[in-house]
């Protein structure tokens, strides 16, 4: 899922300083699962904004809403009724949601309420770890299902660096060397020779190397 973290309150307050009526808009997608932008977070942020503005002597009206998703136009249609009621939007969706609102409603003043971080897995309660970089040219079929782009601090594609020791990363001592893990896993499977295969240089264009990424499914269009 996409992992996000709420932006510092002072930054949010600075963005909406000129306004007296704002919409705090949550999303029940990824940001809700990682406890950054669901119903609960909308209520907490809205109250924090009200209290901060009361202390400044500049009361503010805050409308609270949470949409199913902010990355699909159909779920943003309620904005047609909400936008005339507010001067600005604080979106708790990932950056995709903020961008889509800005595209569909050019006159809307929409500001991010969270910082979008990475694609991660919920490995423990309250803990998310990056597992994928979304490069668009996946190679984990050759690396035992482990991504060396997202999970190696140096993004190495041809084996461990000389600095890894005892299966640990030299950049992050608390992080296992993913190439050590790949080699050990392939060895256990009797597939270590797969690393001897010569593969072409990685194509970074799907990762955004040639600009905006677009995917079209003709069968769904």
VENZISUL-V866447 format. One record per residue. N is the residue number from 1. RES is the residue in one small letter. PHI is phi in whole degrees, -180 to 180 (none if undefined). Layout:
# VENZISUL-V866447
n=N res=RES phi=PHI
n=N res=RES phi=PHI
This chain:
# VENZISUL-V866447
n=1 res=x phi=none
n=2 res=x phi=-81
n=3 res=x phi=-102
n=4 res=x phi=-138
n=5 res=x phi=-139
n=6 res=x phi=-61
n=7 res=x phi=-71
n=8 res=x phi=-59
n=9 res=x phi=-54
n=10 res=x phi=-56
n=11 res=x phi=-67
n=12 res=x phi=-64
n=13 res=x phi=-63
n=14 res=x phi=-63
n=15 res=x phi=-65
n=16 res=x phi=-102
n=17 res=x phi=-55
n=18 res=x phi=-77
n=19 res=x phi=-107
n=20 res=x phi=-115
n=21 res=x phi=-139
n=22 res=x phi=-132
n=23 res=x phi=-110
n=24 res=x phi=-96
n=25 res=x phi=-115
n=26 res=x phi=-92
n=27 res=x phi=-140
n=28 res=x phi=-91
n=29 res=x phi=-89
n=30 res=x phi=-57
n=31 res=x phi=-66
n=32 res=x phi=-74
n=33 res=x phi=-66
n=34 res=x phi=-93
n=35 res=x phi=58
n=36 res=x phi=-118
n=37 res=x phi=-149
n=38 res=x phi=-87
n=39 res=x phi=-56
n=40 res=x phi=-62
n=41 res=x phi=-69
n=42 res=x phi=-61
n=43 res=x phi=-64
n=44 res=x phi=-66
n=45 res=x phi=-66
n=46 res=x phi=-60
n=47 res=x phi=-68
n=48 res=x phi=-63
n=49 res=x phi=-66
n=50 res=x phi=-60
n=51 res=x phi=-63
n=52 res=x phi=-63
n=53 res=x phi=-73
n=54 res=x phi=-64
n=55 res=x phi=-64
n=56 res=x phi=-81
n=57 res=x phi=76
n=58 res=x phi=-129
n=59 res=x phi=-54
n=60 res=x phi=-137
n=61 res=x phi=-93
n=62 res=x phi=-119
n=63 res=x phi=-95
n=64 res=x phi=-111
n=65 res=x phi=-144
n=66 res=x phi=-135
n=67 res=x phi=-95
n=68 res=x phi=-59
n=69 res=x phi=-149
n=70 res=x phi=-114
n=71 res=x phi=-101
n=72 res=x phi=-125
n=73 res=x phi=-54
n=74 res=x phi=-62
n=75 res=x phi=-84
n=76 res=x phi=-96
n=77 res=x phi=-57
n=78 res=x phi=-59
n=79 res=x phi=-64
n=80 res=x phi=-58
n=81 res=x phi=-90
n=82 res=x phi=-79
n=83 res=x phi=-58
n=84 res=x phi=-65
n=85 res=x phi=-91
n=86 res=x phi=-131
n=87 res=x phi=-101
n=88 res=x phi=-157
n=89 res=x phi=-122
n=90 res=x phi=-108
n=91 res=x phi=-93
n=92 res=x phi=-98
n=93 res=x phi=-79
n=94 res=x phi=-68
n=95 res=x phi=-60
n=96 res=x phi=-64
n=97 res=x phi=-62
n=98 res=x phi=-61
n=99 res=x phi=-63
n=100 res=x phi=-67
n=101 res=x phi=-60
n=102 res=x phi=-63
n=103 res=x phi=-72
n=104 res=x phi=-79
n=105 res=x phi=-128
n=106 res=x phi=-56
n=107 res=x phi=-84
n=108 res=x phi=-76
n=109 res=x phi=-93
n=110 res=x phi=-115
n=111 res=x phi=-125
n=112 res=x phi=-75
n=113 res=x phi=-100
n=114 res=x phi=-135
n=115 res=x phi=-102
n=116 res=x phi=-80
n=117 res=x phi=-106
n=118 res=x phi=-168
n=119 res=x phi=-93
n=120 res=x phi=-139
n=121 res=x phi=-113
n=122 res=x phi=-86
n=123 res=x phi=-84
n=124 res=x phi=-160
n=125 res=x phi=-60
n=126 res=x phi=75
n=127 res=x phi=-133
n=128 res=x phi=-123
n=129 res=x phi=-127
n=130 res=x phi=-64
n=131 res=x phi=-127
n=132 res=x phi=-145
n=133 res=x phi=-100
n=134 res=x phi=66
n=135 res=x phi=-79
n=136 res=x phi=80
n=137 res=x phi=-140
n=138 res=x phi=-67
n=139 res=x phi=-125
n=140 res=x phi=-73
n=141 res=x phi=-68
n=142 res=x phi=-100
n=143 res=x phi=-123
n=144 res=x phi=59
n=145 res=x phi=80
n=146 res=x phi=-111
n=147 res=x phi=-91
n=148 res=x phi=-77
n=149 res=x phi=-78
n=150 res=x phi=-78
n=151 res=x phi=-107
n=152 res=x phi=-111
n=153 res=x phi=-61
n=154 res=x phi=-106
n=155 res=x phi=56
n=156 res=x phi=-73
n=157 res=x phi=-113
n=158 res=x phi=-129
n=159 res=x phi=122
n=160 res=x phi=-71
n=161 res=x phi=-80
n=162 res=x phi=-77
n=163 res=x phi=-91
n=164 res=x phi=-72
n=165 res=x phi=-136
n=166 res=x phi=60
n=167 res=x phi=78
n=168 res=x phi=-113
n=169 res=x phi=-75
n=170 res=x phi=-77
n=171 res=x phi=-81
n=172 res=x phi=-125
n=173 res=x phi=-63
n=174 res=x phi=-87
n=175 res=x phi=-116
n=176 res=x phi=-68
n=177 res=x phi=-72
n=178 res=x phi=-67
n=179 res=x phi=-71
n=180 res=x phi=-62
n=181 res=x phi=-64
n=182 res=x phi=-62
n=183 res=x phi=-63
n=184 res=x phi=-64
n=185 res=x phi=-68
n=186 res=x phi=-65
n=187 res=x phi=-64
n=188 res=x phi=-63
n=189 res=x phi=-85
n=190 res=x phi=74
n=191 res=x phi=-121
n=192 res=x phi=-62
n=193 res=x phi=-65
n=194 res=x phi=-61
n=195 res=x phi=-75
n=196 res=x phi=-86
n=197 res=x phi=-67
n=198 res=x phi=-88
n=199 res=x phi=-113
n=200 res=x phi=-63
n=201 res=x phi=-56
n=202 res=x phi=-65
n=203 res=x phi=-89
n=204 res=x phi=-87
n=205 res=x phi=-61
n=206 res=x phi=-63
n=207 res=x phi=-84
n=208 res=x phi=110
n=209 res=x phi=-66
n=210 res=x phi=-116
n=211 res=x phi=104
n=212 res=x phi=-54
n=213 res=x phi=-87
n=214 res=x phi=-135
n=215 res=x phi=-126
n=216 res=x phi=-123
n=217 res=x phi=-104
n=218 res=x phi=-57
n=219 res=x phi=-72
n=220 res=x phi=-107
n=221 res=x phi=-69
